[in-house]
Amino acid sequence: MGETRAATIRPSLPRRDRVAIWSGLAGVTIISWAYIAWMGLSMDAMRMDPGASLEIEPWTAMTFLLMFLMWAVMMVGMMVPSAIPMTLIYAAGARKAAREGTTLAPVAVFVAGYLVMWTLFSAGATVAQWALDQAALLSPMMVSRSPVLGALLLMAAGAYQMTPAKGACLDHCRAPAHFLSQHWQPGMVGALRMGMHHGAYCLGCCWALMGLLFFGGVMNLLWIAAITVFVLLEKVLPFGALGGRIAGGAMMAAGVVLLMTVLG
């Protein structure tokens, strides 16, 4: 639809609407982080308990379901903050369209579409965790047991930071008005599809960084927080794209040093 359409999506929201959206997204994020913190602290307590068994146990259907739930909640806590700018722009566009007589879906539908993509990622991450577990490459604390695997994860994440695919996805995430001007669709289904489309770009931007959770610890609260902050800053800071590439170079260097140390 072009830049003219982009301009129509930019009107500022009334303070009441901004507060409502911020409160809703913040509430979802806080609840997710409370669950993550509870899981992390529970695992720390288990690790410190001399009587607790830390042996890897066979996965059951219930184990898979619980791990999937853990990943899905963690993705909500990590990724919703970085979706706030896009959500606010969507809400502004929806409000303006309503004044012009067009009924659009509530903001919650757009956010739900976004989270659909990260829920699908959570299913893939759970499968990856199961595979690493079966290969004895993951500790019961969900940290890589293999320095070689850790080095490869660092190098892969760093290399992906430099790719055109990463750059293209990040550009979409960093320009919410432009994204919506290109992908605007009316109705409930349209809002859901827009959210999913944004989620797909966001996933394309961040999937390799999420792989680093297996390096630093899937339930390491500081590591989770560090990746969350990195993802947010990369999307919102003026120099975020450049900073992401610099960080990617540092990841690759760290991975090479770790691999050389291991291989000796």
ChimeraX attribute file (.defattr): number of C-alpha atoms within 10 A of each C-alpha:
attribute: neighborCount
match mode: 1-to-1
recipient: residues
	/A:1	11
	/A:2	10
	/A:3	12
	/A:4	9
	/A:5	16
	/A:6	19
	/A:7	13
	/A:8	14
	/A:9	25
	/A:10	18
	/A:11	13
	/A:12	15
	/A:13	16
	/A:14	10
	/A:15	9
	/A:16	9
	/A:17	15
	/A:18	15
	/A:19	12
	/A:20	11
	/A:21	18
	/A:22	16
	/A:23	12
	/A:24	13
	/A:25	20
	/A:26	16
	/A:27	12
	/A:28	17
	/A:29	21
	/A:30	14
	/A:31	14
	/A:32	21
	/A:33	21
	/A:34	15
	/A:35	16
	/A:36	22
	/A:37	16
	/A:38	14
	/A:39	16
	/A:40	18
	/A:41	15
	/A:42	13
	/A:43	17
	/A:44	14
	/A:45	12
	/A:46	15
	/A:47	15
	/A:48	10
	/A:49	11
	/A:50	9
	/A:51	8
	/A:52	10
	/A:53	11
	/A:54	13
	/A:55	8
	/A:56	13
	/A:57	11
	/A:58	9
	/A:59	13
	/A:60	9
	/A:61	8
	/A:62	9
	/A:63	13
	/A:64	16
	/A:65	14
	/A:66	13
	/A:67	20
	/A:68	22
	/A:69	16
	/A:70	19
	/A:71	23
	/A:72	23
	/A:73	22
	/A:74	24
	/A:75	21
	/A:76	21
	/A:77	25
	/A:78	23
	/A:79	22
	/A:80	20
	/A:81	18
	/A:82	21
	/A:83	22
	/A:84	18
	/A:85	17
	/A:86	22
	/A:87	22
	/A:88	22
	/A:89	21
	/A:90	25
	/A:91	26
	/A:92	22
	/A:93	25
	/A:94	21
	/A:95	22
	/A:96	20
	/A:97	16
	/A:98	12
	/A:99	9
	/A:100	9
	/A:101	9
	/A:102	12
	/A:103	15
	/A:104	21
	/A:105	16
	/A:106	16
	/A:107	18
	/A:108	17
	/A:109	20
	/A:110	26
	/A:111	24
	/A:112	16
	/A:113	23
	/A:114	29
	/A:115	24
	/A:116	18
	/A:117	19
	/A:118	24
	/A:119	20
	/A:120	14
	/A:121	20
	/A:122	21
	/A:123	18
	/A:124	14
	/A:125	20
	/A:126	21
	/A:127	15
	/A:128	14
	/A:129	20
	/A:130	18
	/A:131	13
	/A:132	17
	/A:133	19
	/A:134	14
	/A:135	9
	/A:136	14
	/A:137	19
	/A:138	22
	/A:139	17
	/A:140	17
	/A:141	18
	/A:142	20
	/A:143	19
	/A:144	24
	/A:145	17
	/A:146	15
	/A:147	17
	/A:148	18
	/A:149	17
	/A:150	23
	/A:151	24
	/A:152	19
	/A:153	24
	/A:154	26
	/A:155	23
	/A:156	19
	/A:157	24
	/A:158	25
	/A:159	18
	/A:160	21
	/A:161	28
	/A:162	18
	/A:163	11
	/A:164	10
	/A:165	14
	/A:166	23
	/A:167	19
	/A:168	14
	/A:169	18
	/A:170	23
	/A:171	18
	/A:172	19
	/A:173	24
	/A:174	22
	/A:175	14
	/A:176	23
	/A:177	23
	/A:178	21
	/A:179	19
	/A:180	24
	/A:181	19
	/A:182	14
	/A:183	15
	/A:184	18
	/A:185	15
	/A:186	16
	/A:187	14
	/A:188	15
	/A:189	15
	/A:190	18
	/A:191	27
	/A:192	25
	/A:193	22
	/A:194	24
	/A:195	28
	/A:196	21
	/A:197	19
	/A:198	27
	/A:199	24
	/A:200	20
	/A:201	20
	/A:202	26
	/A:203	22
	/A:204	16
	/A:205	23
	/A:206	20
	/A:207	16
	/A:208	19
	/A:209	21
	/A:210	21
	/A:211	18
	/A:212	22
	/A:213	20
	/A:214	24
	/A:215	22
	/A:216	17
	/A:217	19
	/A:218	23
	/A:219	25
	/A:220	22
	/A:221	17
	/A:222	11
	/A:223	16
	/A:224	22
	/A:225	14
	/A:226	13
	/A:227	17
	/A:228	20
	/A:229	16
	/A:230	16
	/A:231	22
	/A:232	19
	/A:233	17
	/A:234	20
	/A:235	24
	/A:236	15
	/A:237	12
	/A:238	11
	/A:239	11
	/A:240	18
	/A:241	21
	/A:242	15
	/A:243	16
	/A:244	22
	/A:245	20
	/A:246	14
	/A:247	17
	/A:248	22
	/A:249	19
	/A:250	16
	/A:251	21
	/A:252	22
	/A:253	16
	/A:254	16
	/A:255	24
	/A:256	17
	/A:257	13
	/A:258	19
	/A:259	19
	/A:260	12
	/A:261	12
	/A:262	12
	/A:263	9
	/A:264	6
